[in-house]
Amino acid sequence: MTTEEPGVVTMRTEVGCPEVKVTEAMDDVHIPYQRPQILERKGLSINRQEYL
């Protein structure tokens, strides 16, 4: 799936076959492109640091 064609997946039905584009969304449904949320690492607790 790409930002240019949201909701469209490119796949192959068998090994060596040409690629086929399949729409995964219903008609007239807009799929907004959103970047994934960035998660911050919490780090190790003092107890875990001492254990390791």
N, C-alpha and C positions, 0 to 999 in steps of 0.2 A: 504494500500500500504506500502511496506517495502523497505529498501535499498537493501535487498537481491534479491527482485523481483520487480524492478521498472516497472511501467506500468501495473502491475497485481493487480486486486482488488478482495478481497475475500468477497462474499456476500451470502445471503440466499434468495431464491425466495419466500418462505413462512415461517411462523412461524413453528418451529419444523423440518424444512427440513434440510438436510445436507448442509454444505457450498460448494459453487461453486466458482472456480477461473476464472475470466474473464480478458482477456488482453484488455487494453484500448488504446494501441498504435498500429500503423500500423506495418506491417512486416518490418524487417530490419531497424527500426528506433531506434536509441540509445537515451535513456532518461537519461541524466546525473543527478546524485544526487547532489543537492545543498541545503545547509542550508539556511533558510530564513534570510533575511537581518535584523540585529538588529536595531530597531528604538530607538532613544534616546528621552526621555521625554523633552519637552520644558519648562514645568512648567507654572505657572500662571503669567500673567502680573501684574504689580503693581496695575493697575486699578481694575482688577478682584480680587486681594487679598484684596484690601480695600473694595470692594463691599461685599465680603463674610464676 
